[in-house]
């Protein structure tokens, strides 16, 4: 899957990036409303993620400490 920038010139959808499309290639088109920006999209995704984390863990979920870890991940730097 590849994301390509494009715009509608009033008659056709025009790709802004060179990309070799094959005949009858399947495409998905997402229309961004005027004024949409990446900051708003990021905020929406963060809000959505937080809501789903709230659903995944109950309010009575215990706090887990490093001492409870049975097999530490050697690649984890403690952040």
mmCIF file of the N, C-alpha and C atoms, coordinates in Angstrom:
data_MODEL
# 
_entry.id   MODEL 
# 
loop_
_atom_site.group_PDB 
_atom_site.id 
_atom_site.type_symbol 
_atom_site.label_atom_id 
_atom_site.label_alt_id 
_atom_site.label_comp_id 
_atom_site.label_asym_id 
_atom_site.label_entity_id 
_atom_site.label_seq_id 
_atom_site.pdbx_PDB_ins_code 
_atom_site.Cartn_x 
_atom_site.Cartn_y 
_atom_site.Cartn_z 
_atom_site.occupancy 
_atom_site.B_iso_or_equiv 
_atom_site.pdbx_formal_charge 
_atom_site.auth_seq_id 
_atom_site.auth_comp_id 
_atom_site.auth_asym_id 
_atom_site.auth_atom_id 
_atom_site.pdbx_PDB_model_num 
ATOM 1   N N  . UNK A 1 1  ? 0.852   -1.177  0.000   1.00 0.00 ? 1  UNK A N  1 
ATOM 2   C CA . UNK A 1 1  ? 0.000   0.000   0.000   1.00 0.00 ? 1  UNK A CA 1 
ATOM 3   C C  . UNK A 1 1  ? 0.892   1.233   0.000   1.00 0.00 ? 1  UNK A C  1 
ATOM 4   N N  . UNK A 1 2  ? 0.530   2.204   -0.782  1.00 0.00 ? 2  UNK A N  1 
ATOM 5   C CA . UNK A 1 2  ? 1.291   3.442   -0.918  1.00 0.00 ? 2  UNK A CA 1 
ATOM 6   C C  . UNK A 1 2  ? 0.339   4.623   -0.836  1.00 0.00 ? 2  UNK A C  1 
ATOM 7   N N  . UNK A 1 3  ? 0.763   5.684   -0.167  1.00 0.00 ? 3  UNK A N  1 
ATOM 8   C CA . UNK A 1 3  ? -0.024  6.908   -0.106  1.00 0.00 ? 3  UNK A CA 1 
ATOM 9   C C  . UNK A 1 3  ? 0.580   7.916   -1.076  1.00 0.00 ? 3  UNK A C  1 
ATOM 10  N N  . UNK A 1 4  ? -0.262  8.481   -1.915  1.00 0.00 ? 4  UNK A N  1 
ATOM 11  C CA . UNK A 1 4  ? 0.179   9.465   -2.906  1.00 0.00 ? 4  UNK A CA 1 
ATOM 12  C C  . UNK A 1 4  ? -0.581  10.767  -2.704  1.00 0.00 ? 4  UNK A C  1 
ATOM 13  N N  . UNK A 1 5  ? 0.111   11.881  -2.837  1.00 0.00 ? 5  UNK A N  1 
ATOM 14  C CA . UNK A 1 5  ? -0.561  13.174  -2.780  1.00 0.00 ? 5  UNK A CA 1 
ATOM 15  C C  . UNK A 1 5  ? -1.222  13.439  -4.126  1.00 0.00 ? 5  UNK A C  1 
ATOM 16  N N  . UNK A 1 6  ? -2.387  14.068  -4.078  1.00 0.00 ? 6  UNK A N  1 
ATOM 17  C CA . UNK A 1 6  ? -3.126  14.374  -5.304  1.00 0.00 ? 6  UNK A CA 1 
ATOM 18  C C  . UNK A 1 6  ? -4.031  15.571  -5.047  1.00 0.00 ? 6  UNK A C  1 
ATOM 19  N N  . UNK A 1 7  ? -4.566  16.125  -6.124  1.00 0.00 ? 7  UNK A N  1 
ATOM 20  C CA . UNK A 1 7  ? -5.552  17.204  -5.997  1.00 0.00 ? 7  UNK A CA 1 
ATOM 21  C C  . UNK A 1 7  ? -6.567  17.061  -7.134  1.00 0.00 ? 7  UNK A C  1 
ATOM 22  N N  . UNK A 1 8  ? -7.699  17.688  -6.958  1.00 0.00 ? 8  UNK A N  1 
ATOM 23  C CA . UNK A 1 8  ? -8.760  17.686  -7.966  1.00 0.00 ? 8  UNK A CA 1 
ATOM 24  C C  . UNK A 1 8  ? -8.708  19.031  -8.674  1.00 0.00 ? 8  UNK A C  1 
ATOM 25  N N  . UNK A 1 9  ? -8.528  19.006  -9.987  1.00 0.00 ? 9  UNK A N  1 
ATOM 26  C CA . UNK A 1 9  ? -8.376  20.260  -10.737 1.00 0.00 ? 9  UNK A CA 1 
ATOM 27  C C  . UNK A 1 9  ? -9.704  20.809  -11.256 1.00 0.00 ? 9  UNK A C  1 
ATOM 28  N N  . UNK A 1 10 ? -10.814 20.256  -10.805 1.00 0.00 ? 10 UNK A N  1 
ATOM 29  C CA . UNK A 1 10 ? -12.128 20.676  -11.274 1.00 0.00 ? 10 UNK A CA 1 
ATOM 30  C C  . UNK A 1 10 ? -12.710 19.698  -12.286 1.00 0.00 ? 10 UNK A C  1 
ATOM 31  N N  . UNK A 1 11 ? -11.856 18.874  -12.860 1.00 0.00 ? 11 UNK A N  1 
ATOM 32  C CA . UNK A 1 11 ? -12.303 17.867  -13.833 1.00 0.00 ? 11 UNK A CA 1 
ATOM 33  C C  . UNK A 1 11 ? -11.780 16.477  -13.507 1.00 0.00 ? 11 UNK A C  1 
ATOM 34  N N  . UNK A 1 12 ? -10.517 16.404  -13.080 1.00 0.00 ? 12 UNK A N  1 
ATOM 35  C CA . UNK A 1 12 ? -9.879  15.117  -12.833 1.00 0.00 ? 12 UNK A CA 1 
ATOM 36  C C  . UNK A 1 12 ? -9.073  15.150  -11.545 1.00 0.00 ? 12 UNK A C  1 
ATOM 37  N N  . UNK A 1 13 ? -8.859  13.968  -10.986 1.00 0.00 ? 13 UNK A N  1 
ATOM 38  C CA . UNK A 1 13 ? -7.936  13.838  -9.863  1.00 0.00 ? 13 UNK A CA 1 
ATOM 39  C C  . UNK A 1 13 ? -6.540  13.724  -10.460 1.00 0.00 ? 13 UNK A C  1 
ATOM 40  N N  . UNK A 1 14 ? -5.643  14.589  -10.027 1.00 0.00 ? 14 UNK A N  1 
ATOM 41  C CA . UNK A 1 14 ? -4.277  14.631  -10.562 1.00 0.00 ? 14 UNK A CA 1 
ATOM 42  C C  . UNK A 1 14 ? -3.287  14.232  -9.461  1.00 0.00 ? 14 UNK A C  1 
ATOM 43  N N  . UNK A 1 15 ? -2.454  13.230  -9.742  1.00 0.00 ? 15 UNK A N  1 
ATOM 44  C CA . UNK A 1 15 ? -1.414  12.841  -8.795  1.00 0.00 ? 15 UNK A CA 1 
ATOM 45  C C  . UNK A 1 15 ? -0.338  13.909  -8.755  1.00 0.00 ? 15 UNK A C  1 
ATOM 46  N N  . UNK A 1 16 ? 0.177   14.199  -7.581  1.00 0.00 ? 16 UNK A N  1 
ATOM 47  C CA . UNK A 1 16 ? 1.249   15.177  -7.436  1.00 0.00 ? 16 UNK A CA 1 
ATOM 48  C C  . UNK A 1 16 ? 2.611   14.492  -7.380  1.00 0.00 ? 16 UNK A C  1 
ATOM 49  N N  . UNK A 1 17 ? 2.608   13.189  -7.276  1.00 0.00 ? 17 UNK A N  1 
ATOM 50  C CA . UNK A 1 17 ? 3.847   12.409  -7.240  1.00 0.00 ? 17 UNK A CA 1 
ATOM 51  C C  . UNK A 1 17 ? 3.868   11.470  -8.437  1.00 0.00 ? 17 UNK A C  1 
ATOM 52  N N  . UNK A 1 18 ? 5.046   11.257  -9.002  1.00 0.00 ? 18 UNK A N  1 
ATOM 53  C CA . UNK A 1 18 ? 5.194   10.265  -10.068 1.00 0.00 ? 18 UNK A CA 1 
ATOM 54  C C  . UNK A 1 18 ? 5.103   8.879   -9.440  1.00 0.00 ? 18 UNK A C  1 
ATOM 55  N N  . UNK A 1 19 ? 4.227   8.064   -9.977  1.00 0.00 ? 19 UNK A N  1 
ATOM 56  C CA . UNK A 1 19 ? 4.082   6.706   -9.468  1.00 0.00 ? 19 UNK A CA 1 
ATOM 57  C C  . UNK A 1 19 ? 3.535   5.846   -10.599 1.00 0.00 ? 19 UNK A C  1 
ATOM 58  N N  . UNK A 1 20 ? 4.152   4.697   -10.850 1.00 0.00 ? 20 UNK A N  1 
ATOM 59  C CA . UNK A 1 20 ? 3.693   3.845   -11.947 1.00 0.00 ? 20 UNK A CA 1 
ATOM 60  C C  . UNK A 1 20 ? 2.421   3.090   -11.574 1.00 0.00 ? 20 UNK A C  1 
ATOM 61  N N  . UNK A 1 21 ? 1.287   3.538   -12.075 1.00 0.00 ? 21 UNK A N  1 
ATOM 62  C CA . UNK A 1 21 ? 0.015   2.845   -11.841 1.00 0.00 ? 21 UNK A CA 1 
ATOM 63  C C  . UNK A 1 21 ? -0.257  1.904   -13.006 1.00 0.00 ? 21 UNK A C  1 
ATOM 64  N N  . UNK A 1 22 ? -0.705  0.716   -12.687 1.00 0.00 ? 22 UNK A N  1 
ATOM 65  C CA . UNK A 1 22 ? -1.073  -0.221  -13.739 1.00 0.00 ? 22 UNK A CA 1 
ATOM 66  C C  . UNK A 1 22 ? -2.530  0.000   -14.126 1.00 0.00 ? 22 UNK A C  1 
ATOM 67  N N  . UNK A 1 23 ? -2.899  -0.423  -15.320 1.00 0.00 ? 23 UNK A N  1 
ATOM 68  C CA . UNK A 1 23 ? -4.278  -0.302  -15.786 1.00 0.00 ? 23 UNK A CA 1 
ATOM 69  C C  . UNK A 1 23 ? -5.194  -1.041  -14.808 1.00 0.00 ? 23 UNK A C  1 
ATOM 70  N N  . UNK A 1 24 ? -6.311  -0.425  -14.473 1.00 0.00 ? 24 UNK A N  1 
ATOM 71  C CA . UNK A 1 24 ? -7.310  -0.975  -13.551 1.00 0.00 ? 24 UNK A CA 1 
ATOM 72  C C  . UNK A 1 24 ? -6.783  -1.158  -12.129 1.00 0.00 ? 24 UNK A C  1 
ATOM 73  N N  . UNK A 1 25 ? -5.753  -0.388  -11.741 1.00 0.00 ? 25 UNK A N  1 
ATOM 74  C CA . UNK A 1 25 ? -5.246  -0.455  -10.375 1.00 0.00 ? 25 UNK A CA 1 
ATOM 75  C C  . UNK A 1 25 ? -6.354  -0.039  -9.412  1.00 0.00 ? 25 UNK A C  1 
ATOM 76  N N  . UNK A 1 26 ? -6.488  -0.745  -8.307  1.00 0.00 ? 26 UNK A N  1 
ATOM 77  C CA . UNK A 1 26 ? -7.484  -0.420  -7.283  1.00 0.00 ? 26 UNK A CA 1 
ATOM 78  C C  . UNK A 1 26 ? -6.950  0.743   -6.446  1.00 0.00 ? 26 UNK A C  1 
ATOM 79  N N  . UNK A 1 27 ? -7.778  1.761   -6.240  1.00 0.00 ? 27 UNK A N  1 
ATOM 80  C CA . UNK A 1 27 ? -7.380  2.947   -5.490  1.00 0.00 ? 27 UNK A CA 1 
ATOM 81  C C  . UNK A 1 27 ? -8.402  3.248   -4.403  1.00 0.00 ? 27 UNK A C  1 
ATOM 82  N N  . UNK A 1 28 ? -7.950  3.831   -3.311  1.00 0.00 ? 28 UNK A N  1 
ATOM 83  C CA . UNK A 1 28 ? -8.815  4.395   -2.283  1.00 0.00 ? 28 UNK A CA 1 
ATOM 84  C C  . UNK A 1 28 ? -8.576  5.902   -2.301  1.00 0.00 ? 28 UNK A C  1 
ATOM 85  N N  . UNK A 1 29 ? -9.635  6.675   -2.237  1.00 0.00 ? 29 UNK A N  1 
ATOM 86  C CA . UNK A 1 29 ? -9.498  8.131   -2.273  1.00 0.00 ? 29 UNK A CA 1 
ATOM 87  C C  . UNK A 1 29 ? -10.056 8.702   -0.977  1.00 0.00 ? 29 UNK A C  1 
ATOM 88  N N  . UNK A 1 30 ? -9.241  9.491   -0.285  1.00 0.00 ? 30 UNK A N  1 
ATOM 89  C CA . UNK A 1 30 ? -9.675  10.177  0.921   1.00 0.00 ? 30 UNK A CA 1 
ATOM 90  C C  . UNK A 1 30 ? -9.732  11.663  0.602   1.00 0.00 ? 30 UNK A C  1 
ATOM 91  N N  . UNK A 1 31 ? -10.870 12.281  0.805   1.00 0.00 ? 31 UNK A N  1 
ATOM 92  C CA . UNK A 1 31 ? -11.024 13.707  0.519   1.00 0.00 ? 31 UNK A CA 1 
ATOM 93  C C  . UNK A 1 31 ? -10.808 14.475  1.817   1.00 0.00 ? 31 UNK A C  1 
ATOM 94  N N  . UNK A 1 32 ? -9.820  15.360  1.823   1.00 0.00 ? 32 UNK A N  1 
ATOM 95  C CA . UNK A 1 32 ? -9.550  16.211  2.975   1.00 0.00 ? 32 UNK A CA 1 
ATOM 96  C C  . UNK A 1 32 ? -10.321 17.501  2.805   1.00 0.00 ? 32 UNK A C  1 
ATOM 97  N N  . UNK A 1 33 ? -11.042 17.896  3.820   1.00 0.00 ? 33 UNK A N  1 
ATOM 98  C CA . UNK A 1 33 ? -11.794 19.137  3.761   1.00 0.00 ? 33 UNK A CA 1 
ATOM 99  C C  . UNK A 1 33 ? -10.840 20.319  3.812   1.00 0.00 ? 33 UNK A C  1 
ATOM 100 N N  . UNK A 1 34 ? -11.242 21.417  3.230   1.00 0.00 ? 34 UNK A N  1 
ATOM 101 C CA . UNK A 1 34 ? -10.439 22.634  3.229   1.00 0.00 ? 34 UNK A CA 1 
ATOM 102 C C  . UNK A 1 34 ? -10.080 22.992  4.667   1.00 0.00 ? 34 UNK A C  1 
ATOM 103 N N  . UNK A 1 35 ? -8.813  23.257  4.912   1.00 0.00 ? 35 UNK A N  1 
ATOM 104 C CA . UNK A 1 35 ? -8.376  23.632  6.249   1.00 0.00 ? 35 UNK A CA 1 
ATOM 105 C C  . UNK A 1 35 ? -7.918  22.446  7.084   1.00 0.00 ? 35 UNK A C  1 
ATOM 106 N N  . UNK A 1 36 ? -8.119  21.206  6.604   1.00 0.00 ? 36 UNK A N  1 
ATOM 107 C CA . UNK A 1 36 ? -7.613  20.052  7.337   1.00 0.00 ? 36 UNK A CA 1 
ATOM 108 C C  . UNK A 1 36 ? -6.098  20.166  7.413   1.00 0.00 ? 36 UNK A C  1 
ATOM 109 N N  . UNK A 1 37 ? -5.557  19.831  8.572   1.00 0.00 ? 37 UNK A N  1 
ATOM 110 C CA . UNK A 1 37 ? -4.107  19.846  8.681   1.00 0.00 ? 37 UNK A CA 1 
ATOM 111 C C  . UNK A 1 37 ? -3.637  18.658  9.507   1.00 0.00 ? 37 UNK A C  1 
ATOM 112 N N  . UNK A 1 38 ? -2.364  18.418  9.463   1.00 0.00 ? 38 UNK A N  1 
ATOM 113 C CA . UNK A 1 38 ? -1.809  17.262  10.155  1.00 0.00 ? 38 UNK A CA 1 
ATOM 114 C C  . UNK A 1 38 ? -1.923  17.383  11.665  1.00 0.00 ? 38 UNK A C  1 
ATOM 115 N N  . UNK A 1 39 ? -1.857  18.586  12.199  1.00 0.00 ? 39 UNK A N  1 
ATOM 116 C CA . UNK A 1 39 ? -1.965  18.764  13.648  1.00 0.00 ? 39 UNK A CA 1 
ATOM 117 C C  . UNK A 1 39 ? -3.334  18.306  14.142  1.00 0.00 ? 39 UNK A C  1 
ATOM 118 N N  . UNK A 1 40 ? -4.384  18.653  13.425  1.00 0.00 ? 40 UNK A N  1 
ATOM 119 C CA . UNK A 1 40 ? -5.729  18.230  13.814  1.00 0.00 ? 40 UNK A CA 1 
ATOM 120 C C  . UNK A 1 40 ? -5.876  16.718  13.671  1.00 0.00 ? 40 UNK A C  1 
ATOM 121 N N  . UNK A 1 41 ? -5.339  16.164  12.595  1.00 0.00 ? 41 UNK A N  1 
ATOM 122 C CA . UNK A 1 41 ? -5.414  14.719  12.399  1.00 0.00 ? 41 UNK A CA 1 
ATOM 123 C C  . UNK A 1 41 ? -4.680  13.985  13.517  1.00 0.00 ? 41 UNK A C  1 
ATOM 124 N N  . UNK A 1 42 ? -3.518  14.492  13.889  1.00 0.00 ? 42 UNK A N  1 
ATOM 125 C CA . UNK A 1 42 ? -2.749  13.884  14.990  1.00 0.00 ? 42 UNK A CA 1 
ATOM 126 C C  . UNK A 1 42 ? -3.537  13.955  16.287  1.00 0.00 ? 42 UNK A C  1 
ATOM 127 N N  . UNK A 1 43 ? -4.141  15.097  16.586  1.00 0.00 ? 43 UNK A N  1 
ATOM 128 C CA . UNK A 1 43 ? -4.934  15.244  17.807  1.00 0.00 ? 43 UNK A CA 1 
ATOM 129 C C  . UNK A 1 43 ? -6.105  14.264  17.809  1.00 0.00 ? 43 UNK A C  1 
ATOM 130 N N  . UNK A 1 44 ? -6.751  14.089  16.663  1.00 0.00 ? 44 UNK A N  1 
ATOM 131 C CA . UNK A 1 44 ? -7.863  13.140  16.562  1.00 0.00 ? 44 UNK A CA 1 
ATOM 132 C C  . UNK A 1 44 ? -7.397  11.718  16.835  1.00 0.00 ? 44 UNK A C  1 
ATOM 133 N N  . UNK A 1 45 ? -6.262  11.327  16.261  1.00 0.00 ? 45 UNK A N  1 
ATOM 134 C CA . UNK A 1 45 ? -5.741  9.975   16.479  1.00 0.00 ? 45 UNK A CA 1 
ATOM 135 C C  . UNK A 1 45 ? -5.346  9.775   17.942  1.00 0.00 ? 45 UNK A C  1 
ATOM 136 N N  . UNK A 1 46 ? -4.718  10.760  18.553  1.00 0.00 ? 46 UNK A N  1 
ATOM 137 C CA . UNK A 1 46 ? -4.336  10.638  19.964  1.00 0.00 ? 46 UNK A CA 1 
ATOM 138 C C  . UNK A 1 46 ? -5.567  10.501  20.852  1.00 0.00 ? 46 UNK A C  1 
ATOM 139 N N  . UNK A 1 47 ? -6.605  11.274  20.566  1.00 0.00 ? 47 UNK A N  1 
ATOM 140 C CA . UNK A 1 47 ? -7.848  11.191  21.345  1.00 0.00 ? 47 UNK A CA 1 
ATOM 141 C C  . UNK A 1 47 ? -8.483  9.803   21.174  1.00 0.00 ? 47 UNK A C  1 
ATOM 142 N N  . UNK A 1 48 ? -8.511  9.314   19.947  1.00 0.00 ? 48 UNK A N  1 
ATOM 143 C CA . UNK A 1 48 ? -9.059  7.989   19.657  1.00 0.00 ? 48 UNK A CA 1 
ATOM 144 C C  . UNK A 1 48 ? -8.251  6.906   20.386  1.00 0.00 ? 48 UNK A C  1 
ATOM 145 N N  . UNK A 1 49 ? -6.940  6.997   20.350  1.00 0.00 ? 49 UNK A N  1 
ATOM 146 C CA . UNK A 1 49 ? -6.077  6.016   21.018  1.00 0.00 ? 49 UNK A CA 1 
ATOM 147 C C  . UNK A 1 49 ? -6.300  6.023   22.519  1.00 0.00 ? 49 UNK A C  1 
ATOM 148 N N  . UNK A 1 50 ? -6.376  7.205   23.106  1.00 0.00 ? 50 UNK A N  1 
ATOM 149 C CA . UNK A 1 50 ? -6.595  7.306   24.554  1.00 0.00 ? 50 UNK A CA 1 
ATOM 150 C C  . UNK A 1 50 ? -7.927  6.689   24.958  1.00 0.00 ? 50 UNK A C  1 
ATOM 151 N N  . UNK A 1 51 ? -8.969  6.919   24.150  1.00 0.00 ? 51 UNK A N  1 
ATOM 152 C CA . UNK A 1 51 ? -10.283 6.341   24.436  1.00 0.00 ? 51 UNK A CA 1 
ATOM 153 C C  . UNK A 1 51 ? -10.215 4.816   24.435  1.00 0.00 ? 51 UNK A C  1 
ATOM 154 N N  . UNK A 1 52 ? -9.502  4.256   23.465  1.00 0.00 ? 52 UNK A N  1 
ATOM 155 C CA . UNK A 1 52 ? -9.398  2.801   23.386  1.00 0.00 ? 52 UNK A CA 1 
ATOM 156 C C  . UNK A 1 52 ? -8.517  2.226   24.487  1.00 0.00 ? 52 UNK A C  1 
ATOM 157 N N  . UNK A 1 53 ? -7.491  2.948   24.911  1.00 0.00 ? 53 UNK A N  1 
ATOM 158 C CA . UNK A 1 53 ? -6.705  2.488   26.060  1.00 0.00 ? 53 UNK A CA 1 
ATOM 159 C C  . UNK A 1 53 ? -7.556  2.482   27.319  1.00 0.00 ? 53 UNK A C  1 
ATOM 160 N N  . UNK A 1 54 ? -8.404  3.483   27.477  1.00 0.00 ? 54 UNK A N  1 
ATOM 161 C CA . UNK A 1 54 ? -9.310  3.523   28.629  1.00 0.00 ? 54 UNK A CA 1 
ATOM 162 C C  . UNK A 1 54 ? -10.227 2.306   28.635  1.00 0.00 ? 54 UNK A C  1 
ATOM 163 N N  . UNK A 1 55 ? -10.666 1.877   27.448  1.00 0.00 ? 55 UNK A N  1 
ATOM 164 C CA . UNK A 1 55 ? -11.536 0.709   27.355  1.00 0.00 ? 55 UNK A CA 1 
ATOM 165 C C  . UNK A 1 55 ? -10.768 -0.582  27.628  1.00 0.00 ? 55 UNK A C  1 
ATOM 166 N N  . UNK A 1 56 ? -9.475  -0.604  27.304  1.00 0.00 ? 56 UNK A N  1 
ATOM 167 C CA . UNK A 1 56 ? -8.676  -1.820  27.458  1.00 0.00 ? 56 UNK A CA 1 
ATOM 168 C C  . UNK A 1 56 ? -8.297  -2.089  28.913  1.00 0.00 ? 56 UNK A C  1 
ATOM 169 N N  . UNK A 1 57 ? -8.170  -1.045  29.710  1.00 0.00 ? 57 UNK A N  1 
ATOM 170 C CA . UNK A 1 57 ? -7.751  -1.201  31.103  1.00 0.00 ? 57 UNK A CA 1 
ATOM 171 C C  . UNK A 1 57 ? -8.839  -0.670  32.021  1.00 0.00 ? 57 UNK A C  1 
ATOM 172 N N  . UNK A 1 58 ? -9.165  -1.457  33.033  1.00 0.00 ? 58 UNK A N  1 
ATOM 173 C CA . UNK A 1 58 ? -10.225 -1.055  33.957  1.00 0.00 ? 58 UNK A CA 1 
ATOM 174 C C  . UNK A 1 58 ? -9.697  -0.031  34.957  1.00 0.00 ? 58 UNK A C  1 
ATOM 175 N N  . UNK A 1 59 ? -10.594 0.720   35.601  1.00 0.00 ? 59 UNK A N  1 
ATOM 176 C CA . UNK A 1 59 ? -10.154 1.689   36.621  1.00 0.00 ? 59 UNK A CA 1 
ATOM 177 C C  . UNK A 1 59 ? -9.447  0.994   37.789  1.00 0.00 ? 59 UNK A C  1 
ATOM 178 N N  . UNK A 1 60 ? -9.729  -0.294  38.012  1.00 0.00 ? 60 UNK A N  1 
ATOM 179 C CA . UNK A 1 60 ? -9.116  -1.028  39.117  1.00 0.00 ? 60 UNK A CA 1 
ATOM 180 C C  . UNK A 1 60 ? -7.833  -1.745  38.694  1.00 0.00 ? 60 UNK A C  1 
ATOM 181 N N  . UNK A 1 61 ? -7.341  -1.430  37.514  1.00 0.00 ? 61 UNK A N  1 
ATOM 182 C CA . UNK A 1 61 ? -6.113  -2.067  37.011  1.00 0.00 ? 61 UNK A CA 1 
ATOM 183 C C  . UNK A 1 61 ? -4.970  -1.775  37.975  1.00 0.00 ? 61 UNK A C  1 
ATOM 184 N N  . UNK A 1 62 ? -4.226  -2.820  38.394  1.00 0.00 ? 62 UNK A N  1 
ATOM 185 C CA . UNK A 1 62 ? -3.125  -2.564  39.343  1.00 0.00 ? 62 UNK A CA 1 
ATOM 186 C C  . UNK A 1 62 ? -1.964  -1.849  38.660  1.00 0.00 ? 62 UNK A C  1 
ATOM 187 N N  . UNK A 1 63 ? -1.169  -1.145  39.448  1.00 0.00 ? 63 UNK A N  1 
ATOM 188 C CA . UNK A 1 63 ? 0.049   -0.545  38.932  1.00 0.00 ? 63 UNK A CA 1 
ATOM 189 C C  . UNK A 1 63 ? 1.105   -1.637  38.863  1.00 0.00 ? 63 UNK A C  1 
ATOM 190 N N  . UNK A 1 64 ? 1.739   -1.744  37.721  1.00 0.00 ? 64 UNK A N  1 
ATOM 191 C CA . UNK A 1 64 ? 2.773   -2.754  37.538  1.00 0.00 ? 64 UNK A CA 1 
ATOM 192 C C  . UNK A 1 64 ? 4.129   -2.117  37.754  1.00 0.00 ? 64 UNK A C  1 
ATOM 193 N N  . UNK A 1 65 ? 4.974   -2.795  38.534  1.00 0.00 ? 65 UNK A N  1 
ATOM 194 C CA . UNK A 1 65 ? 6.316   -2.276  38.811  1.00 0.00 ? 65 UNK A CA 1 
ATOM 195 C C  . UNK A 1 65 ? 7.339   -3.068  38.021  1.00 0.00 ? 65 UNK A C  1 
ATOM 196 N N  . UNK A 1 66 ? 8.547   -2.532  37.916  1.00 0.00 ? 66 UNK A N  1 
ATOM 197 C CA . UNK A 1 66 ? 9.629   -3.230  37.222  1.00 0.00 ? 66 UNK A CA 1 
ATOM 198 C C  . UNK A 1 66 ? 9.959   -4.546  37.926  1.00 0.00 ? 66 UNK A C  1 
ATOM 199 N N  . UNK A 1 67 ? 9.744   -4.620  39.246  1.00 0.00 ? 67 UNK A N  1 
ATOM 200 C CA . UNK A 1 67 ? 10.034  -5.844  40.002  1.00 0.00 ? 67 UNK A CA 1 
ATOM 201 C C  . UNK A 1 67 ? 9.108   -6.991  39.599  1.00 0.00 ? 67 UNK A C  1 
ATOM 202 N N  . UNK A 1 68 ? 7.957   -6.673  38.990  1.00 0.00 ? 68 UNK A N  1 
ATOM 203 C CA . UNK A 1 68 ? 6.996   -7.702  38.592  1.00 0.00 ? 68 UNK A CA 1 
ATOM 204 C C  . UNK A 1 68 ? 7.328   -8.317  37.234  1.00 0.00 ? 68 UNK A C  1 
ATOM 205 N N  . UNK A 1 69 ? 8.292   -7.739  36.530  1.00 0.00 ? 69 UNK A N  1 
ATOM 206 C CA . UNK A 1 69 ? 8.651   -8.230  35.200  1.00 0.00 ? 69 UNK A CA 1 
ATOM 207 C C  . UNK A 1 69 ? 9.443   -9.524  35.348  1.00 0.00 ? 69 UNK A C  1 
ATOM 208 N N  . UNK A 1 70 ? 8.965   -10.589 34.695  1.00 0.00 ? 70 UNK A N  1 
ATOM 209 C CA . UNK A 1 70 ? 9.622   -11.895 34.790  1.00 0.00 ? 70 UNK A CA 1 
ATOM 210 C C  . UNK A 1 70 ? 10.783  -12.023 33.809  1.00 0.00 ? 70 UNK A C  1 
ATOM 211 N N  . UNK A 1 71 ? 10.634  -11.436 32.627  1.00 0.00 ? 71 UNK A N  1 
ATOM 212 C CA . UNK A 1 71 ? 11.688  -11.522 31.609  1.00 0.00 ? 71 UNK A CA 1 
ATOM 213 C C  . UNK A 1 71 ? 11.874  -10.139 30.996  1.00 0.00 ? 71 UNK A C  1 
ATOM 214 N N  . UNK A 1 72 ? 12.899  -9.404  31.450  1.00 0.00 ? 72 UNK A N  1 
ATOM 215 C CA . UNK A 1 72 ? 13.101  -8.046  30.939  1.00 0.00 ? 72 UNK A CA 1 
ATOM 216 C C  . UNK A 1 72 ? 13.448  -8.042  29.440  1.00 0.00 ? 72 UNK A C  1 
ATOM 217 N N  . UNK A 1 73 ? 13.045  -6.994  28.781  1.00 0.00 ? 73 UNK A N  1 
ATOM 218 C CA . UNK A 1 73 ? 13.380  -6.783  27.381  1.00 0.00 ? 73 UNK A CA 1 
ATOM 219 C C  . UNK A 1 73 ? 14.733  -6.068  27.335  1.00 0.00 ? 73 UNK A C  1 
ATOM 220 N N  . UNK A 1 74 ? 15.769  -6.721  26.805  1.00 0.00 ? 74 UNK A N  1 
ATOM 221 C CA . UNK A 1 74 ? 17.094  -6.089  26.813  1.00 0.00 ? 74 UNK A CA 1 
ATOM 222 C C  . UNK A 1 74 ? 17.170  -4.825  25.927  1.00 0.00 ? 74 UNK A C  1 
ATOM 223 N N  . UNK A 1 75 ? 16.239  -4.665  24.988  1.00 0.00 ? 75 UNK A N  1 
ATOM 224 C CA . UNK A 1 75 ? 16.235  -3.495  24.115  1.00 0.00 ? 75 UNK A CA 1 
ATOM 225 C C  . UNK A 1 75 ? 15.508  -2.298  24.705  1.00 0.00 ? 75 UNK A C  1 
ATOM 226 N N  . UNK A 1 76 ? 14.841  -2.485  25.864  1.00 0.00 ? 76 UNK A N  1 
ATOM 227 C CA . UNK A 1 76 ? 14.083  -1.395  26.482  1.00 0.00 ? 76 UNK A CA 1 
ATOM 228 C C  . UNK A 1 76 ? 15.018  -0.529  27.293  1.00 0.00 ? 76 UNK A C  1 
ATOM 229 N N  . UNK A 1 77 ? 15.016  0.778   27.045  1.00 0.00 ? 77 UNK A N  1 
ATOM 230 C CA . UNK A 1 77 ? 15.958  1.663   27.730  1.00 0.00 ? 77 UNK A CA 1 
ATOM 231 C C  . UNK A 1 77 ? 15.354  2.364   28.947  1.00 0.00 ? 77 UNK A C  1 
ATOM 232 N N  . UNK A 1 78 ? 14.160  1.974   29.366  1.00 0.00 ? 78 UNK A N  1 
ATOM 233 C CA . UNK A 1 78 ? 13.584  2.507   30.593  1.00 0.00 ? 78 UNK A CA 1 
ATOM 234 C C  . UNK A 1 78 ? 12.792  3.787   30.459  1.00 0.00 ? 78 UNK A C  1 
ATOM 235 N N  . UNK A 1 79 ? 12.495  4.198   29.231  1.00 0.00 ? 79 UNK A N  1 
ATOM 236 C CA . UNK A 1 79 ? 11.709  5.427   29.073  1.00 0.00 ? 79 UNK A CA 1 
ATOM 237 C C  . UNK A 1 79 ? 10.296  5.214   29.481  1.00 0.00 ? 79 UNK A C  1 
# 
